Each structure stands twice: as structure tokens, then as C-alpha cells.
């Protein structure tokens, strides 16, 4: 009989883990990008993204309960759909999460240059150095422990609350030009990425007490807390007169604040939170690359482990390389937009797979997965057309290579 993990994680523990996996680039960067696109309607964009994320989170929980394996939708695609769906999902995950990590690293670079005398042109070099540093930490066996996760969540929330309070102390709400409805949907598409990370809760079926009840409830409560924080940040952003002049390509909350303790607190919170996100993403992406190597969807050398079998160097370095290529773009908004398209299609496949779960294993109504599928594919078409075209070409190339390899 195979060994099983002890069911030691409570509802509170699952929520803290979820918050630690979500809070980061979304809170400290993407809400600002969303405000740039949707203006005063950014709060509606946040709510649309939240509903989409909730449906996807419940579908992920359903799949994790029915098929408890590492690899996420890459494995679910193979199990419930076809190998082509699995390969597409795995490839999209690698690119989407690499783009998210690149965005987080770039944001660290911009946050640091905003509050120090370091020249702005060095932001990309800082981002690259951060990625290499965390890659070396992952190869050394460093992972986010529960106490580190709790510390990151605490620092992040304190920094965000400080920003929210400071923003609402401004004299009046800044008047923003009216926007069209498609701007709200475009902002929602980009903000959806700010919610991803709930999948970490969904994959805890073996570790959580009473998983059929705790996992869905943890997903719902985590997304509720995150949504309240995002609404607070979005509302506070609209109080800053300088937001009309900021550049979304390298936005940071700290750049809106006057020099002083609050700016340093927000910067520290952002760097800590995004550092945690980067570590999590390098771990997660490298494990999917490892799984794809084992199935020969990537060259099998990427399935090799080190002598101690504690890390996967080829998969981890490939992950780092992909992230560094995206950092070379140097544009936070473009990297985040590409992450949005690919992750929306990825979770579209997640919802499609969830619809195939048998009735005996189902505890999430089918309409939840249908709404999630429609929301994901509907929002995906509202990303910038250049990103949409690039993403579609990427999917076609992946499928062609898959057919040739078969």
C-alpha cells in the first residue's frame, strides 16, 4: 500500500496557503493596470474576474478530488479529455506562469528603482538577477514552508492596508474619463490572472481534513478575502491624482506615494510578496516541465533528477530560461497580457475536463464549470489583438509539434 500524507491542514491553514499563492503581482501591479484600462469601472472588472476565478477554482477542486495527481490540467487533460488537450494545457501553463513570474520579477525591479537611486534602465537586470537567485534556491531544495507563507501573507496584507488607508485619505476621488464596456472586459481578462493561485488549494486533497467540504470552502473564502483587498486597492487608486499620468508598462503602487515610511512599507510588502510568488512559480512550472518530460511531450532529458532526487535541474533551468526571455521584453503590461490569454485558455480546458467527471465523483454542479468555461473563453478574446494572435499561433505550433512527435 502506498504511503499517504497526514491530513494535518485545517480550513484556516488552507486559506493562508491560498492567500500566499495569490497575493503578489496581482495586488501590487495588475489592479493598477486594470485601472489604467477600465478607469472608474475597475471595480466592476475586479468583480467579473472574481466570479470567473471562483468557477475555475471550484472546477479545479472537483478535478483534484476525482484525480489526485501532480501536474494540474496537464494531467486532467490526458485523463478526462485527449492527449492533445493535455499537451496544450501543459504548454499553456508553462508559458502563462513563466509570464507571471517574469512580470513579478520586472515589478520587483521597478519597485526597487522607484524608491532608490538605482537608474531605471537597470530594472530588467534586477529582474533577471532575481530569477536566477530563486532558481538557485529551488535547485538547493528551498521551498515555502507554512511559517514563511504566513509571514509573506501578513506582510503583504499590512502593506496593502497601508496603501488603501493612505489612498482614501486623499481629498477627493479623481474624475476619470468614461470607458466602453469592452475596456471593462479587457481589464477583467488581465485582472483574472491576479486571482490564479487557488489551484494550490485544489491540489491539497491528500493533506486537508475533510477535503470535500474544506477545499471548496477554502477556495470561496480565499477568493472573498482577495476580492475585498483588490476592491480596496482599486478604490484607493482612484483617489490619487497622479494615477492619470502613470505608465502601465512599469507600474507600481509605491510610485503613487510620497517619499516616506508608507512608501517603503508598500515597497517592502511588494518585494516580499512577489519574491514568494516567483519561488512558487519556479517550483510549479519546473514540475510541469518534469511531468511533460516523463510523458515525452518534451525531450526526456527534462525528466532527469539530481543524484539525491531532491530537484530536477534540467526542468528548472529550462523554466528559468523561458522566464528570462520574457523578462527581456521589459514591459510589464505585455508580459501580463500574454499571461492572461494563456491562463484563460488553460482554465478553459480545466472547466472542460471538469464537465467529464463522473456523477459519482461530482460535488460541484455542472453549471459552475459551464459558466467558468464560457467566462474564460469569452474574456480571452478581449486581450490586446497582438497578444491574442501570438497566443493562437503558439497553440497551433504546440498542436503541430504534438502531431509530428506522435
Secondary structure by P-SEA (a helix, b strand, c coil): ccccccccccaaaaaaaaaaaccccccccaaaaaaaacccaaaaaaaaaaaaaaaaaaaaaaaaaacccccaaaaaaaacccaaaaaaaaaaaaaaaaaaaaaaaaaaaaaaaaaccccccaaaaaaaaaaaaaaaaaaacccccaaaaaaaaaaaaaaaaaaaaaaaacccccccccccaaaaaaaaaaaccccccccccccccccccccccaaaaaaaaaaaaaaaaaaaaaaaaaacccccccccccccccccccccaaaaaaaaaaaaaaaaaaaaaaaaaaaaaaaaaaacccccccccccccccccaaaaaaaaaaaaaaaaaccaaaaaaaaaaaaaaaaaaaaaaaaacccccccccaaaaaaaaaaaaaacccccaaaaaaaaaaaaaaaaaaaaac
